[in-house]
Amino acid sequence: MSDKYRIYGAEMSPYSVKIRSYFRYKSIPHQWLQRMQHDEDFKKYARLPIIPLVVTPEDEGIQDSTPIIEKLEKIYPDPSIHPEDPTLAFLSALIEEFGDEWGNKLLFHHRWYSETDQVASAHILARDVMPDADADTIGGLAEKIRNRMSGRGAFVGSSAETAPLISSYFDQLLEILEPHLENRLYLFGDRPAFADFGLGLQLYEMALDPTTAAIIRARTPNVLKWVYRMTEPRNDGPFEDWRSLQPTLEPLLRCAGTYFLPWSTANAAALENEEENFSVQLNGDEYAQSPQKYHARSLGVLKERYAAVADNSALEQVLENTGCLAYLQ
Ligand SMILES: N[C@@H](CCC(=O)N[C@@H](CS)C(=O)NCC(=O)O)C(=O)O
């Protein structure tokens, strides 16, 4: 037993750095441990072979970044990451889910698609696992990582056919976020919300990978500042209200209603029907991939979250206006 939480993770894992940012925001005493360098401990506590793994001071292992945050939020409620207004609290949870699932597709595709990104990412990952190894050892490990990961793009729908579409989703997301972050520090005001942890840290990873970093750094300085801010987030002011957020936040919700929610809904239906592949029209373009298991579960959780607050006409109106409502009922 230790008096600190332990986070087993990796610098290149968006969900791991998301959790680390949350611990930093709440000033929760913790220790950051590179998962591969603590394999025995990791296996002792992890139920699933995924990171991050958090081990509590009571020696309990917990996984999956969204429930980890929800559990800790009950123990460390101040400052809350949920706006008091239930409409904003749900929208923040929706964007958190959008970040975790859709943001990750944008990250994973670009990280492992082009040769430059594959080679750079594999070397950085190898160096994270073996910081003191010589260049030959790193080169050998990087080659293995590259072979393994470059074959895995299909898991998130990355293919020659979807590549231009996924890149256009990335470009559109940046164009939406840049003006929203012009005059505020975080997505819902001057303190971080659940949404910032889900989306901000996926984009932080993209701000480190060659192709996406070049685009973010060249085109969207407000996004770049925000993602770095999200590595050490602070409570620098209140959450805003919907009126002040609406002009530039609505496009982000519309993006979720145009791409992420129809895709996630089609994915869940394909899993239910045991289809090997599915295709869905996203804003007039056909997008095809094989279904992803995990997403159906998290879409279900989001719908349950909506069902619990569905008697809220202000929220219903926002979701209707942004094309999200039909996918949540
Ligand atoms: N939904 C999970 C996703 C975690 C996840 O996919 N982690 C990746 C790394 S970013 C992982 O561990 N993949 C398996 C592997 O690397 O072997 C969460 O939010 O924590």
The ligand as an SDF file (V2000), in Angstrom:
LIG
                    3D

 20 19  0  0  0  0  0  0  0  0999 V2000
  -11.2370    3.4710  -23.5320 N   0  0  0  0  0  0  0  0  0  0  0  0
   -9.9220    3.3020  -22.9880 C   0  0  0  0  0  0  0  0  0  0  0  0
   -8.9290    3.2150  -24.1420 C   0  0  0  0  0  0  0  0  0  0  0  0
   -7.5290    2.9420  -23.7020 C   0  0  0  0  0  0  0  0  0  0  0  0
   -6.6410    2.5610  -24.8760 C   0  0  0  0  0  0  0  0  0  0  0  0
   -7.1130    2.2710  -25.9820 O   0  0  0  0  0  0  0  0  0  0  0  0
   -5.3410    2.5510  -24.6310 N   0  0  0  0  0  0  0  0  0  0  0  0
   -4.3860    2.1690  -25.6740 C   0  0  0  0  0  0  0  0  0  0  0  0
   -3.1850    3.0740  -25.6650 C   0  0  0  0  0  0  0  0  0  0  0  0
   -3.6070    4.7670  -26.0030 S   0  0  0  0  0  0  0  0  0  0  0  0
   -3.8730    0.7690  -25.3690 C   0  0  0  0  0  0  0  0  0  0  0  0
   -3.5230    0.4720  -24.2490 O   0  0  0  0  0  0  0  0  0  0  0  0
   -3.8220   -0.0910  -26.3870 N   0  0  0  0  0  0  0  0  0  0  0  0
   -3.3230   -1.4240  -26.2730 C   0  0  0  0  0  0  0  0  0  0  0  0
   -1.8530   -1.5030  -26.4210 C   0  0  0  0  0  0  0  0  0  0  0  0
   -1.1900   -0.4720  -26.5570 O   0  0  0  0  0  0  0  0  0  0  0  0
   -1.3430   -2.6220  -26.3910 O   0  0  0  0  0  0  0  0  0  0  0  0
   -9.6290    4.4710  -22.0740 C   0  0  0  0  0  0  0  0  0  0  0  0
  -10.3150    5.5130  -22.1840 O   0  0  0  0  0  0  0  0  0  0  0  0
   -8.7660    4.3480  -21.1900 O   0  0  0  0  0  0  0  0  0  0  0  0
  1  2  1  0
  2  3  1  0
  2 18  1  0
  3  4  1  0
  4  5  1  0
  5  6  2  0
  5  7  1  0
  7  8  1  0
  8  9  1  0
  8 11  1  0
  9 10  1  0
 11 12  2  0
 11 13  1  0
 13 14  1  0
 14 15  1  0
 15 16  2  0
 15 17  1  0
 18 19  2  0
 18 20  1  0
M  END
$$$$
